[in-house]
Amino acid sequence: ALETLKMFEKKDSRVKSAAATNLSFLYYLGNELEQATNYADLAVNSDRYNPAALTNKGNTVFANGDSEKAAEFYKEALRNDSLCTEALYNLGLAYKKLNRIDEALDCFLKLHAILPNSAQVLYQLASIYQILEDPNQAIEWLLQLISVVPTDPHVLSKLGNLYDTEGDKSQAFHYYCESYRYFPSNIEVIEWLGAYYID
């Protein structure tokens, strides 16, 4: 894939931008941040209105620890294409990292309207409500999430934990048992179930 895409580098700016965008993404997936950054720069310089190029550039900046600057690239990508779900999702993550929780929540709620069955979006919404110390809302989003991915042991144990925190031992027991059924090696779940049986 890398070799094929490198053949397009010499073409006109739109083709070059598309090829550089894909090369940047492949290097990013391979955790070669320097190469990913170089190709992200090339893609953005070849076509400043390419939302995928701007998103990739934001990703490389985010990976290098500059969440504020990454958010600017994601916002620019969204100005060029308001339905660029990748940019919107990553903007939400950047805001979350910057502790701008209300803005992160806004991003993920917009995404939920576009992608109502996205497991990642539902998880982020639940996570944000946990940060906002609203366990009831967090539980609601996690219940929606398990309707999409019913066998995810991490989500099931998270639900068990939230119910336990809320004092609902029977619901906590149910979700911890379900989590254990799908992944019997989680020590925290085993400890909770052991303590429950002792009680």
C-alpha positions as CSV (number, residue, x, y, z in Angstrom):
1,A,0.0,0.0,0.0
2,L,2.8,2.4,0.9
3,E,4.6,1.7,-2.4
4,T,1.5,2.2,-4.5
5,L,0.6,5.5,-2.7
6,K,4.1,6.8,-3.1
7,M,3.7,6.6,-6.9
8,F,0.9,9.2,-6.7
9,E,3.2,11.8,-4.9
10,K,4.2,13.4,-8.2
11,K,0.7,13.9,-9.5
12,D,-1.4,17.1,-9.3
13,S,-2.2,18.6,-5.9
14,R,-5.5,16.9,-5.3
15,V,-4.2,13.5,-6.1
16,K,-1.0,14.2,-4.2
17,S,-3.1,15.4,-1.2
18,A,-5.2,12.2,-1.2
19,A,-2.1,10.0,-1.5
20,A,-0.3,11.9,1.2
21,T,-3.4,11.7,3.5
22,N,-3.5,7.9,3.1
23,L,0.3,7.6,3.6
24,S,0.1,9.7,6.7
25,F,-2.7,7.5,8.1
26,L,-0.8,4.3,7.4
27,Y,2.4,5.6,9.1
28,Y,0.2,6.8,12.0
29,L,-1.2,3.3,12.3
30,G,2.3,1.9,12.2
31,N,3.3,4.3,15.1
32,E,5.8,6.1,12.9
33,L,4.9,9.6,14.0
34,E,7.7,11.4,12.2
35,Q,6.7,10.0,8.8
36,A,3.0,10.4,9.6
37,T,3.7,14.1,10.4
38,N,5.7,14.6,7.2
39,Y,3.0,13.2,5.0
40,A,0.2,15.0,7.0
41,D,2.1,18.3,6.3
42,L,2.4,17.4,2.6
43,A,-1.3,16.6,2.4
44,V,-2.4,19.8,4.1
45,N,0.0,21.9,1.9
46,S,-1.3,20.3,-1.2
47,D,-4.9,20.8,-0.4
48,R,-5.8,23.0,2.6
49,Y,-9.5,22.2,2.2
50,N,-9.1,18.4,2.5
51,P,-10.8,17.5,5.8
52,A,-9.1,14.1,6.0
53,A,-5.7,15.7,5.7
54,L,-6.5,18.2,8.4
55,T,-7.8,15.4,10.7
56,N,-4.6,13.4,10.1
57,K,-2.5,16.5,10.9
58,G,-4.5,17.0,14.1
59,N,-3.9,13.3,15.0
60,T,-0.2,13.7,14.6
61,V,-0.2,16.8,16.7
62,F,-2.4,15.1,19.3
63,A,-0.1,12.1,19.5
64,N,2.8,14.6,20.1
65,G,0.9,15.9,23.2
66,D,-0.5,19.2,21.9
67,S,-4.2,18.8,22.3
68,E,-5.0,22.5,21.9
69,K,-3.3,22.7,18.5
70,A,-4.9,19.4,17.5
71,A,-8.3,20.8,18.3
72,E,-7.7,23.7,15.9
73,F,-6.9,21.3,13.1
74,Y,-10.1,19.3,13.8
75,K,-12.2,22.5,13.9
76,E,-10.7,23.5,10.5
77,A,-11.6,20.1,9.1
78,L,-15.2,20.6,10.3
79,R,-15.4,24.0,8.8
80,N,-14.5,22.4,5.4
81,D,-16.9,19.4,6.0
82,S,-19.4,19.7,8.8
83,L,-20.1,15.9,8.6
84,C,-16.5,14.8,9.0
85,T,-17.3,12.4,11.8
86,E,-13.6,11.5,12.4
87,A,-12.7,15.2,13.1
88,L,-15.8,15.6,15.3
89,Y,-14.9,12.5,17.4
90,N,-11.3,13.5,17.7
91,L,-12.3,17.1,18.6
92,G,-14.4,15.6,21.4
93,L,-11.4,13.6,22.6
94,A,-9.2,16.6,22.5
95,Y,-11.7,18.6,24.5
96,K,-11.9,15.8,27.0
97,K,-8.1,15.7,27.3
98,L,-8.1,19.5,27.8
99,N,-10.8,19.1,30.6
100,R,-13.3,21.1,28.5
101,I,-16.0,18.6,29.4
102,D,-19.1,20.6,28.3
103,E,-17.5,21.1,24.8
104,A,-16.6,17.4,24.6
105,L,-20.1,16.4,25.6
106,D,-21.5,18.7,22.8
107,C,-19.2,17.0,20.2
108,F,-20.3,13.5,21.2
109,L,-24.0,14.4,21.4
110,K,-23.7,15.8,17.8
111,L,-22.0,12.6,16.8
112,H,-24.7,10.5,18.4
113,A,-27.3,12.3,16.2
114,I,-25.3,11.3,13.1
115,L,-24.2,7.8,14.3
116,P,-26.8,6.6,16.8
117,N,-25.4,3.1,17.0
118,S,-21.7,3.9,17.3
119,A,-20.3,1.9,20.2
120,Q,-17.4,4.4,20.6
121,V,-19.7,7.4,20.8
122,L,-22.0,5.7,23.3
123,Y,-19.0,4.8,25.4
124,Q,-17.6,8.3,25.3
125,L,-21.0,9.8,26.4
126,A,-21.1,7.4,29.3
127,S,-17.5,8.3,30.3
128,I,-18.3,12.0,30.2
129,Y,-21.3,11.6,32.4
130,Q,-19.1,9.7,34.8
131,I,-16.7,12.6,34.8
132,L,-19.6,15.0,35.4
133,E,-20.6,12.7,38.4
134,D,-24.0,11.9,36.9
135,P,-24.1,8.1,37.4
136,N,-27.7,7.8,36.3
137,Q,-27.0,9.3,32.8
138,A,-23.8,7.2,32.6
139,I,-25.8,4.1,33.3
140,E,-28.4,5.1,30.6
141,W,-25.7,5.4,28.0
142,L,-24.0,2.2,29.0
143,L,-27.3,0.4,28.7
144,Q,-27.7,1.7,25.2
145,L,-24.1,0.6,24.6
146,I,-24.7,-3.0,25.7
147,S,-27.7,-3.1,23.3
148,V,-25.1,-2.5,20.5
149,V,-22.3,-4.7,21.9
150,P,-24.0,-7.1,24.4
151,T,-20.9,-9.3,25.1
152,D,-18.3,-6.6,26.0
153,P,-17.0,-7.6,29.4
154,H,-15.4,-4.2,30.1
155,V,-18.7,-2.4,29.6
156,L,-20.6,-5.0,31.6
157,S,-18.2,-4.6,34.6
158,K,-18.4,-0.8,34.3
159,L,-22.2,-1.1,34.6
160,G,-21.7,-3.4,37.6
161,N,-19.4,-0.9,39.2
162,L,-21.9,2.0,38.6
163,Y,-24.8,0.0,40.1
164,D,-22.6,-1.0,43.1
165,T,-21.7,2.7,43.6
166,E,-25.4,3.6,43.5
167,G,-26.1,0.9,46.2
168,D,-28.0,-1.5,43.9
169,K,-26.3,-4.8,44.7
170,S,-28.6,-7.0,42.7
171,Q,-28.1,-5.1,39.5
172,A,-24.4,-4.9,40.2
173,F,-24.3,-8.7,40.8
174,H,-26.1,-9.3,37.5
175,Y,-23.7,-7.2,35.4
176,Y,-20.6,-8.5,37.2
177,C,-21.8,-12.1,36.5
178,E,-22.3,-11.3,32.9
179,S,-18.9,-9.7,32.6
180,Y,-17.4,-12.8,34.3
181,R,-19.2,-15.0,31.9
182,Y,-17.6,-13.4,28.9
183,F,-14.1,-12.8,30.4
184,P,-13.5,-14.9,33.5
185,S,-9.9,-13.6,34.0
186,N,-10.7,-10.1,35.2
187,I,-9.3,-10.0,38.8
188,E,-11.4,-7.0,39.8
189,V,-14.6,-8.7,38.8
190,I,-13.6,-11.9,40.5
191,E,-12.7,-10.0,43.7
192,W,-16.1,-8.2,43.7
193,L,-18.0,-11.4,43.1
194,G,-16.0,-13.2,45.9
195,A,-16.8,-10.3,48.4
196,Y,-20.4,-10.5,47.3
197,Y,-20.7,-14.2,48.0
198,I,-18.9,-13.7,51.4
199,D,-21.5,-11.0,52.3
